[in-house]
């Protein structure tokens, strides 16, 4: 397979463009704003669902799954670091 210089240049530009987008998305994925937004949306959806199915004290009970989500976002970073370290050790 023989690529021209122009084709290689285009491929490189596509890769650079994709990498730039990924780099811009990273801060959002780990931001406090995202975690709070998703938590609020989770709380609202679960509250509405609990009201619909007749759960007593729906607004109070909706806190539990919302906190579960929030805690999972906080602990996954730690678990990810351990997992990555383990993967790096097993490669050698």
TORDOKOL-446545 format. One line per field, with one value per atom (N, C-alpha, C): residue number from 1; residue in one letter; chain; atom name; x, y, z. Coordinates in nm, 3 decimals. Example, Ala and Ser with C-alpha at 12.3 -4.5 7.8 and 13.67 -1.06 7.14 Angstrom:
! residues 2
num: (1 / 1 / 1 / 2 / 2 / 2)
residuo: (A / A / A / S / S / S)
cadena: (A / A / A / A / A / A)
atomo: (N / CA / C / N / CA / C)
x: (1.319 / 1.230 / 1.320 / 1.285 / 1.367 / 1.290)
y: (-0.569 / -0.450 / -0.330 / -0.225 / -0.106 / 0.003)
z: (0.780 / 0.780 / 0.780 / 0.708 / 0.714 / 0.787)
! end
This chain:
! residues 92
num: (1 / 1 / 1 / 2 / 2 / 2 / 3 / 3 / 3 / 4 / 4 / 4 / 5 / 5 / 5 / 6 / 6 / 6 / 7 / 7 / 7 / 8 / 8 / 8 / 9 / 9 / 9 / 10 / 10 / 10 / 11 / 11 / 11 / 12 / 12 / 12 / 13 / 13 / 13 / 14 / 14 / 14 / 15 / 15 / 15 / 16 / 16 / 16 / 17 / 17 / 17 / 18 / 18 / 18 / 19 / 19 / 19 / 20 / 20 / 20 / 21 / 21 / 21 / 22 / 22 / 22 / 23 / 23 / 23 / 24 / 24 / 24 / 25 / 25 / 25 / 26 / 26 / 26 / 27 / 27 / 27 / 28 / 28 / 28 / 29 / 29 / 29 / 30 / 30 / 30 / 31 / 31 / 31 / 32 / 32 / 32 / 33 / 33 / 33 / 34 / 34 / 34 / 35 / 35 / 35 / 36 / 36 / 36 / 37 / 37 / 37 / 38 / 38 / 38 / 39 / 39 / 39 / 40 / 40 / 40 / 41 / 41 / 41 / 42 / 42 / 42 / 43 / 43 / 43 / 44 / 44 / 44 / 45 / 45 / 45 / 46 / 46 / 46 / 47 / 47 / 47 / 48 / 48 / 48 / 49 / 49 / 49 / 50 / 50 / 50 / 51 / 51 / 51 / 52 / 52 / 52 / 53 / 53 / 53 / 54 / 54 / 54 / 55 / 55 / 55 / 56 / 56 / 56 / 57 / 57 / 57 / 58 / 58 / 58 / 59 / 59 / 59 / 60 / 60 / 60 / 61 / 61 / 61 / 62 / 62 / 62 / 63 / 63 / 63 / 64 / 64 / 64 / 65 / 65 / 65 / 66 / 66 / 66 / 67 / 67 / 67 / 68 / 68 / 68 / 69 / 69 / 69 / 70 / 70 / 70 / 71 / 71 / 71 / 72 / 72 / 72 / 73 / 73 / 73 / 74 / 74 / 74 / 75 / 75 / 75 / 76 / 76 / 76 / 77 / 77 / 77 / 78 / 78 / 78 / 79 / 79 / 79 / 80 / 80 / 80 / 81 / 81 / 81 / 82 / 82 / 82 / 83 / 83 / 83 / 84 / 84 / 84 / 85 / 85 / 85 / 86 / 86 / 86 / 87 / 87 / 87 / 88 / 88 / 88 / 89 / 89 / 89 / 90 / 90 / 90 / 91 / 91 / 91 / 92 / 92 / 92)
residuo: (X / X / X / X / X / X / X / X / X / X / X / X / X / X / X / X / X / X / X / X / X / X / X / X / X / X / X / X / X / X / X / X / X / X / X / X / X / X / X / X / X / X / X / X / X / X / X / X / X / X / X / X / X / X / X / X / X / X / X / X / X / X / X / X / X / X / X / X / X / X / X / X / X / X / X / X / X / X / X / X / X / X / X / X / X / X / X / X / X / X / X / X / X / X / X / X / X / X / X / X / X / X / X / X / X / X / X / X / X / X / X / X / X / X / X / X / X / X / X / X / X / X / X / X / X / X / X / X / X / X / X / X / X / X / X / X / X / X / X / X / X / X / X / X / X / X / X / X / X / X / X / X / X / X / X / X / X / X / X / X / X / X / X / X / X / X / X / X / X / X / X / X / X / X / X / X / X / X / X / X / X / X / X / X / X / X / X / X / X / X / X / X / X / X / X / X / X / X / X / X / X / X / X / X / X / X / X / X / X / X / X / X / X / X / X / X / X / X / X / X / X / X / X / X / X / X / X / X / X / X / X / X / X / X / X / X / X / X / X / X / X / X / X / X / X / X / X / X / X / X / X / X / X / X / X / X / X / X / X / X / X / X / X / X / X / X / X / X / X / X / X / X / X / X / X / X)
cadena: (A / A / A / A / A / A / A / A / A / A / A / A / A / A / A / A / A / A / A / A / A / A / A / A / A / A / A / A / A / A / A / A / A / A / A / A / A / A / A / A / A / A / A / A / A / A / A / A / A / A / A / A / A / A / A / A / A / A / A / A / A / A / A / A / A / A / A / A / A / A / A / A / A / A / A / A / A / A / A / A / A / A / A / A / A / A / A / A / A / A / A / A / A / A / A / A / A / A / A / A / A / A / A / A / A / A / A / A / A / A / A / A / A / A / A / A / A / A / A / A / A / A / A / A / A / A / A / A / A / A / A / A / A / A / A / A / A / A / A / A / A / A / A / A / A / A / A / A / A / A / A / A / A / A / A / A / A / A / A / A / A / A / A / A / A / A / A / A / A / A / A / A / A / A / A / A / A / A / A / A / A / A / A / A / A / A / A / A / A / A / A / A / A / A / A / A / A / A / A / A / A / A / A / A / A / A / A / A / A / A / A / A / A / A / A / A / A / A / A / A / A / A / A / A / A / A / A / A / A / A / A / A / A / A / A / A / A / A / A / A / A / A / A / A / A / A / A / A / A / A / A / A / A / A / A / A / A / A / A / A / A / A / A / A / A / A / A / A / A / A / A / A / A / A / A / A)
atomo: (N / CA / C / N / CA / C / N / CA / C / N / CA / C / N / CA / C / N / CA / C / N / CA / C / N / CA / C / N / CA / C / N / CA / C / N / CA / C / N / CA / C / N / CA / C / N / CA / C / N / CA / C / N / CA / C / N / CA / C / N / CA / C / N / CA / C / N / CA / C / N / CA / C / N / CA / C / N / CA / C / N / CA / C / N / CA / C / N / CA / C / N / CA / C / N / CA / C / N / CA / C / N / CA / C / N / CA / C / N / CA / C / N / CA / C / N / CA / C / N / CA / C / N / CA / C / N / CA / C / N / CA / C / N / CA / C / N / CA / C / N / CA / C / N / CA / C / N / CA / C / N / CA / C / N / CA / C / N / CA / C / N / CA / C / N / CA / C / N / CA / C / N / CA / C / N / CA / C / N / CA / C / N / CA / C / N / CA / C / N / CA / C / N / CA / C / N / CA / C / N / CA / C / N / CA / C / N / CA / C / N / CA / C / N / CA / C / N / CA / C / N / CA / C / N / CA / C / N / CA / C / N / CA / C / N / CA / C / N / CA / C / N / CA / C / N / CA / C / N / CA / C / N / CA / C / N / CA / C / N / CA / C / N / CA / C / N / CA / C / N / CA / C / N / CA / C / N / CA / C / N / CA / C / N / CA / C / N / CA / C / N / CA / C / N / CA / C / N / CA / C / N / CA / C / N / CA / C / N / CA / C / N / CA / C / N / CA / C / N / CA / C)
x: (0.085 / 0.000 / 0.089 / 0.074 / 0.157 / 0.072 / 0.102 / 0.028 / 0.113 / 0.045 / 0.116 / 0.142 / 0.230 / 0.260 / 0.133 / 0.053 / -0.071 / -0.168 / -0.180 / -0.268 / -0.218 / -0.088 / -0.030 / -0.055 / -0.041 / -0.065 / -0.211 / -0.304 / -0.446 / -0.475 / -0.417 / -0.437 / -0.383 / -0.267 / -0.207 / -0.294 / -0.350 / -0.437 / -0.564 / -0.619 / -0.737 / -0.706 / -0.591 / -0.549 / -0.528 / -0.465 / -0.443 / -0.577 / -0.670 / -0.802 / -0.874 / -0.870 / -0.934 / -0.870 / -0.737 / -0.666 / -0.700 / -0.713 / -0.748 / -0.887 / -0.981 / -1.116 / -1.114 / -1.040 / -1.031 / -0.971 / -0.869 / -0.805 / -0.900 / -0.986 / -1.084 / -1.195 / -1.228 / -1.333 / -1.287 / -1.159 / -1.109 / -1.144 / -1.120 / -1.153 / -1.303 / -1.388 / -1.532 / -1.569 / -1.512 / -1.546 / -1.515 / -1.416 / -1.376 / -1.417 / -1.492 / -1.524 / -1.632 / -1.624 / -1.724 / -1.858 / -1.856 / -1.979 / -2.055 / -1.985 / -2.049 / -2.109 / -2.032 / -2.079 / -2.204 / -2.204 / -2.320 / -2.440 / -2.418 / -2.527 / -2.590 / -2.507 / -2.560 / -2.629 / -2.574 / -2.639 / -2.777 / -2.786 / -2.916 / -3.017 / -2.973 / -3.063 / -3.105 / -3.011 / -3.042 / -3.147 / -3.126 / -3.220 / -3.359 / -3.367 / -3.496 / -3.568 / -3.496 / -3.558 / -3.605 / -3.521 / -3.558 / -3.676 / -3.676 / -3.789 / -3.919 / -3.917 / -4.037 / -4.081 / -3.985 / -4.017 / -4.078 / -4.018 / -4.071 / -4.212 / -4.237 / -4.372 / -4.469 / -4.428 / -4.513 / -4.549 / -4.455 / -4.484 / -4.538 / -4.553 / -4.618 / -4.530 / -4.400 / -4.309 / -4.335 / -4.351 / -4.369 / -4.238 / -4.247 / -4.129 / -4.032 / -4.086 / -4.009 / -3.884 / -3.898 / -3.784 / -3.671 / -3.706 / -3.603 / -3.540 / -3.622 / -3.571 / -3.487 / -3.509 / -3.432 / -3.287 / -3.263 / -3.126 / -3.031 / -3.080 / -2.993 / -2.929 / -3.006 / -2.940 / -2.854 / -2.894 / -2.815 / -2.679 / -2.679 / -2.552 / -2.468 / -2.536 / -2.464 / -2.391 / -2.458 / -2.392 / -2.274 / -2.297 / -2.192 / -2.072 / -2.096 / -1.985 / -1.910 / -1.983 / -1.915 / -1.823 / -1.861 / -1.773 / -1.648 / -1.658 / -1.542 / -1.447 / -1.502 / -1.417 / -1.359 / -1.422 / -1.372 / -1.233 / -1.202 / -1.068 / -0.963 / -0.989 / -0.895 / -0.882 / -0.995 / -0.994 / -0.923 / -0.946 / -0.881 / -0.729 / -0.681 / -0.536 / -0.475 / -0.543 / -0.494 / -0.495 / -0.601 / -0.613 / -0.503 / -0.478 / -0.373 / -0.236 / -0.212 / -0.083 / -0.066 / -0.171 / -0.165 / -0.141 / -0.207 / -0.189 / -0.044 / 0.013 / 0.151 / 0.250 / 0.220 / 0.308 / 0.303 / 0.184 / 0.169 / 0.226 / 0.253 / 0.308 / 0.456 / 0.522 / 0.666 / 0.704)
y: (-0.117 / 0.000 / 0.124 / 0.202 / 0.319 / 0.445 / 0.527 / 0.651 / 0.768 / 0.864 / 0.984 / 1.073 / 1.169 / 1.264 / 1.340 / 1.375 / 1.448 / 1.363 / 1.236 / 1.145 / 1.130 / 1.118 / 1.110 / 1.238 / 1.350 / 1.479 / 1.490 / 1.449 / 1.453 / 1.361 / 1.244 / 1.150 / 1.207 / 1.269 / 1.330 / 1.444 / 1.524 / 1.634 / 1.581 / 1.473 / 1.411 / 1.361 / 1.300 / 1.250 / 1.366 / 1.472 / 1.589 / 1.650 / 1.660 / 1.716 / 1.631 / 1.500 / 1.410 / 1.421 / 1.424 / 1.435 / 1.565 / 1.673 / 1.802 / 1.796 / 1.732 / 1.718 / 1.634 / 1.525 / 1.437 / 1.514 / 1.591 / 1.669 / 1.773 / 1.830 / 1.927 / 1.858 / 1.734 / 1.660 / 1.610 / 1.585 / 1.528 / 1.612 / 1.743 / 1.821 / 1.816 / 1.815 / 1.808 / 1.677 / 1.567 / 1.435 / 1.422 / 1.495 / 1.485 / 1.608 / 1.698 / 1.825 / 1.808 / 1.894 / 1.898 / 1.942 / 2.031 / 2.078 / 1.962 / 1.874 / 1.758 / 1.666 / 1.639 / 1.550 / 1.605 / 1.734 / 1.796 / 1.795 / 1.826 / 1.827 / 1.689 / 1.587 / 1.452 / 1.408 / 1.446 / 1.412 / 1.476 / 1.603 / 1.672 / 1.608 / 1.579 / 1.514 / 1.376 / 1.303 / 1.171 / 1.185 / 1.280 / 1.303 / 1.337 / 1.425 / 1.466 / 1.348 / 1.273 / 1.159 / 1.053 / 1.022 / 0.920 / 0.969 / 1.096 / 1.151 / 1.137 / 1.174 / 1.162 / 1.016 / 0.927 / 0.784 / 0.735 / 0.772 / 0.729 / 0.783 / 0.906 / 0.963 / 0.883 / 0.853 / 0.779 / 0.640 / 0.572 / 0.437 / 0.436 / 0.555 / 0.567 / 0.544 / 0.568 / 0.554 / 0.670 / 0.637 / 0.742 / 0.816 / 0.945 / 1.030 / 1.016 / 1.032 / 1.014 / 1.101 / 1.225 / 1.318 / 1.277 / 1.225 / 1.178 / 1.050 / 0.956 / 0.828 / 0.840 / 0.944 / 0.964 / 1.005 / 1.046 / 1.086 / 0.965 / 0.849 / 0.731 / 0.692 / 0.669 / 0.634 / 0.747 / 0.871 / 0.984 / 0.987 / 0.966 / 0.959 / 0.839 / 0.729 / 0.612 / 0.645 / 0.716 / 0.757 / 0.849 / 0.949 / 1.045 / 0.977 / 0.886 / 0.812 / 0.727 / 0.669 / 0.586 / 0.670 / 0.795 / 0.880 / 0.919 / 0.926 / 0.964 / 0.846 / 0.726 / 0.610 / 0.548 / 0.569 / 0.506 / 0.557 / 0.682 / 0.733 / 0.650 / 0.623 / 0.544 / 0.402 / 0.342 / 0.206 / 0.204 / 0.306 / 0.314 / 0.321 / 0.401 / 0.412 / 0.278 / 0.206 / 0.074 / -0.021 / -0.019 / -0.107 / -0.079 / 0.050 / 0.088 / 0.043 / 0.064 / 0.023 / -0.128 / -0.202 / -0.348 / -0.391 / -0.324 / -0.355 / -0.329 / -0.220 / -0.187 / -0.286 / -0.340 / -0.438 / -0.573 / -0.609 / -0.739 / -0.739 / -0.622 / -0.616 / -0.652 / -0.638 / -0.661 / -0.794)
z: (0.000 / 0.000 / 0.000 / -0.100 / -0.114 / -0.105 / -0.007 / 0.010 / -0.037 / -0.094 / -0.137 / -0.016 / -0.033 / 0.073 / 0.113 / 0.015 / 0.041 / 0.125 / 0.092 / 0.169 / 0.312 / 0.327 / 0.461 / 0.540 / 0.473 / 0.537 / 0.582 / 0.497 / 0.532 / 0.651 / 0.650 / 0.761 / 0.891 / 0.883 / 1.001 / 1.055 / 0.965 / 1.007 / 1.073 / 1.021 / 1.083 / 1.224 / 1.239 / 1.371 / 1.468 / 1.422 / 1.507 / 1.549 / 1.457 / 1.485 / 1.590 / 1.573 / 1.668 / 1.805 / 1.810 / 1.937 / 2.009 / 1.933 / 1.992 / 2.055 / 1.986 / 2.040 / 2.167 / 2.166 / 2.284 / 2.401 / 2.376 / 2.482 / 2.541 / 2.458 / 2.508 / 2.589 / 2.556 / 2.627 / 2.764 / 2.781 / 2.907 / 3.029 / 3.027 / 3.147 / 3.181 / 3.080 / 3.104 / 3.171 / 3.124 / 3.178 / 3.326 / 3.373 / 3.514 / 3.596 / 3.535 / 3.603 / 3.710 / 3.810 / 3.916 / 3.858 / 3.762 / 3.698 / 3.635 / 3.567 / 3.504 / 3.611 / 3.717 / 3.822 / 3.890 / 3.918 / 3.982 / 3.887 / 3.760 / 3.661 / 3.647 / 3.634 / 3.618 / 3.747 / 3.861 / 3.989 / 4.000 / 3.965 / 3.971 / 3.875 / 3.755 / 3.659 / 3.708 / 3.766 / 3.822 / 3.933 / 4.023 / 4.133 / 4.080 / 3.983 / 3.927 / 3.862 / 3.779 / 3.710 / 3.809 / 3.907 / 4.006 / 4.091 / 4.128 / 4.205 / 4.128 / 4.001 / 3.918 / 3.907 / 3.886 / 3.877 / 4.008 / 4.121 / 4.250 / 4.274 / 4.235 / 4.247 / 4.161 / 4.039 / 3.945 / 3.998 / 4.063 / 4.112 / 4.255 / 4.314 / 4.444 / 4.565 / 4.553 / 4.667 / 4.763 / 4.892 / 4.991 / 5.009 / 5.036 / 5.054 / 4.936 / 4.818 / 4.694 / 4.689 / 4.734 / 4.725 / 4.819 / 4.933 / 5.028 / 4.976 / 4.930 / 4.882 / 4.755 / 4.678 / 4.555 / 4.585 / 4.708 / 4.745 / 4.744 / 4.785 / 4.797 / 4.663 / 4.555 / 4.430 / 4.373 / 4.400 / 4.353 / 4.423 / 4.553 / 4.627 / 4.582 / 4.551 / 4.499 / 4.370 / 4.282 / 4.158 / 4.187 / 4.272 / 4.303 / 4.366 / 4.458 / 4.520 / 4.418 / 4.324 / 4.224 / 4.136 / 4.110 / 4.028 / 4.104 / 4.236 / 4.316 / 4.335 / 4.354 / 4.382 / 4.256 / 4.143 / 4.021 / 3.983 / 4.015 / 3.986 / 4.058 / 4.184 / 4.264 / 4.209 / 4.179 / 4.125 / 3.990 / 3.908 / 3.777 / 3.792 / 3.887 / 3.908 / 3.946 / 4.036 / 4.077 / 3.958 / 3.880 / 3.764 / 3.663 / 3.635 / 3.538 / 3.589 / 3.717 / 3.774 / 3.761 / 3.787 / 3.776 / 3.631 / 3.536 / 3.394 / 3.351 / 3.399 / 3.365 / 3.423 / 3.542 / 3.604 / 3.530 / 3.480 / 3.415 / 3.273 / 3.218 / 3.082 / 3.077 / 3.190 / 3.191 / 3.248)
! end
